[in-house]
Amino acid sequence: MNIDEFAPPRSRLPLLVTLVVLVVAALIWGATLLRPAATPAARASASASPTATSSGSGLPFVSPDERFSGRWEIVEHRWTDSGLEVEITVAADRGPVNYSFVAFNNAGVDPTESVAGSEQPQFSGEPIPSGQKESGWLFFPIERGPTTIILATSGGNQMSALPVTG
């Protein structure tokens, strides 16, 4: 007599789990082989995002709710003794774009709200309709240094940011 004769029978669970994993892997592999290959046009449209449709100059942006999009750029900036003057252009690809601006000195964390710039033209504050753009000067009473200007919705939700050298 052998002691192994009194041992409980071996579990078939590991064998069963292995078989299930192999069958699932075979099904996945088979499904990828049978799926039609995507054409280049289908791949391009599948990867397109609201920002990919932007054309023209400037950094693309999309609102947090993806209802409007466009491009924006800092055309010119000047440091003065009391802060930063910037000329910004915002173009609406899908509008109307409601906007606001805020700046952060990169050495700090406190936001600085924009005010009307001393140069002309100034931003109207009105929504920018689809296909239209607006340029204007803003002033940020901020300490000179590397700064980030944020384009936000009129409610203050960030859409994009651009750096300004100090």
C-alpha positions in Angstrom: 0.0 0.0 0.0 1.1 3.5 -0.9 0.3 6.7 1.0 -0.7 8.4 -2.2 -3.8 6.1 -2.4 -5.3 8.0 0.6 -4.7 11.5 -0.9 -7.8 13.4 -2.2 -8.2 13.4 -6.0 -6.3 16.1 -7.8 -8.3 19.2 -8.8 -8.9 19.7 -12.4 -9.4 23.5 -11.9 -6.0 24.6 -13.1 -6.5 22.5 -16.3 -9.9 24.0 -16.8 -8.7 27.6 -16.3 -5.8 27.1 -18.7 -8.3 25.8 -21.4 -10.6 28.7 -20.9 -7.7 31.2 -21.3 -6.5 29.5 -24.4 -10.0 29.5 -26.0 -10.5 33.2 -25.2 -7.1 34.0 -26.6 -7.8 32.1 -29.8 -11.2 33.9 -30.2 -9.5 37.3 -29.8 -6.8 36.3 -32.2 -9.4 35.1 -34.7 -11.5 38.2 -34.4 -8.5 40.4 -35.2 -7.7 38.4 -38.3 -11.3 38.5 -39.6 -11.9 42.2 -38.9 -11.5 44.2 -42.2 -8.5 46.5 -42.3 -9.2 50.2 -41.8 -8.6 52.3 -44.9 -6.4 55.3 -44.6 -9.4 57.6 -44.8 -11.2 55.7 -42.1 -8.1 55.8 -39.8 -7.8 59.6 -40.4 -11.4 60.3 -39.5 -11.4 58.0 -36.5 -8.4 59.8 -35.0 -9.7 63.3 -35.9 -10.5 65.5 -32.9 -12.0 69.0 -32.7 -8.5 70.4 -32.5 -7.4 68.5 -35.7 -9.9 70.4 -37.7 -8.4 73.8 -36.9 -6.7 75.6 -39.7 -4.7 78.7 -39.9 -2.1 80.1 -37.5 -2.2 79.9 -33.7 -2.6 77.2 -31.1 -5.8 75.2 -31.5 -8.2 75.1 -28.5 -11.5 73.3 -27.6 -13.9 74.3 -24.9 -14.2 71.8 -22.0 -17.7 70.8 -23.2 -16.4 70.6 -26.8 -19.1 73.0 -28.0 -16.7 75.5 -29.6 -13.2 75.5 -30.9 -10.7 77.7 -32.7 -7.1 79.0 -32.6 -5.4 81.7 -30.6 -2.0 83.3 -30.5 0.0 86.0 -28.8 0.9 88.4 -31.6 3.1 90.7 -29.5 4.0 91.4 -25.9 5.7 94.2 -24.0 6.7 94.4 -20.4 6.2 97.8 -18.7 7.1 99.0 -15.2 3.6 98.0 -14.0 2.9 94.7 -15.9 2.5 92.9 -19.2 0.8 94.3 -22.3 -0.2 91.6 -24.9 -1.8 91.6 -28.3 -3.9 88.4 -28.7 -5.8 87.1 -31.7 -8.7 84.6 -31.1 -10.3 82.9 -34.2 -13.5 80.8 -33.8 -13.7 77.7 -36.0 -16.8 76.6 -34.2 -18.5 79.2 -32.2 -19.7 81.4 -30.8 -16.6 81.4 -28.6 -17.1 83.0 -25.2 -13.7 83.8 -23.7 -11.7 85.3 -20.8 -8.0 85.6 -20.0 -5.9 85.1 -16.9 -2.2 85.0 -16.4 0.1 83.3 -13.9 3.7 84.3 -13.1 5.5 80.9 -13.4 7.2 81.6 -10.1 3.8 81.9 -8.3 0.3 80.4 -8.1 -1.9 83.5 -7.9 -4.0 84.3 -11.0 -3.9 87.8 -12.4 -7.1 88.9 -14.3 -6.7 90.8 -17.5 -7.8 94.5 -17.9 -8.1 96.6 -21.0 -4.8 97.3 -22.6 -3.5 100.8 -23.3 -3.1 100.0 -27.0 -5.9 99.8 -29.6 -7.8 97.8 -30.5 -9.1 96.3 -27.3 -11.2 93.1 -26.9 -14.9 93.7 -27.1 -15.7 90.9 -24.6 -18.5 89.8 -27.0 -18.7 86.1 -28.2 -16.8 85.5 -31.4 -19.0 83.9 -34.1 -17.9 80.9 -36.2 -15.5 81.8 -38.9 -14.7 85.2 -37.3 -11.7 86.4 -35.3 -10.9 89.2 -32.9 -7.6 90.8 -32.0 -7.0 93.1 -29.1 -4.7 94.3 -26.4 -4.9 93.2 -22.8 -2.9 94.3 -19.7 -1.9 92.0 -16.8 -0.7 93.8 -13.7 1.9 91.2 -13.0 5.5 91.1 -11.9 8.0 90.6 -14.8 9.2 87.1 -15.4 8.2 84.0 -17.3 4.4 84.0 -17.4 1.6 81.8 -18.7 -1.5 83.3 -20.2 -4.6 81.2 -20.1 -7.4 81.4 -22.6 -10.6 80.4 -20.6 -14.3 80.3 -21.2 -16.3 83.2 -19.9 -17.0 81.1 -16.9 -13.3 80.6 -16.2 -12.7 77.0 -17.4 -9.3 76.7 -19.1 -9.2 75.9 -22.8 -5.5 76.6 -23.6 -2.4 78.3 -22.4 0.6 80.1 -24.0 3.9 81.1 -22.4 5.4 84.6 -22.4 9.1 85.2 -21.7 10.0 87.5 -18.9 
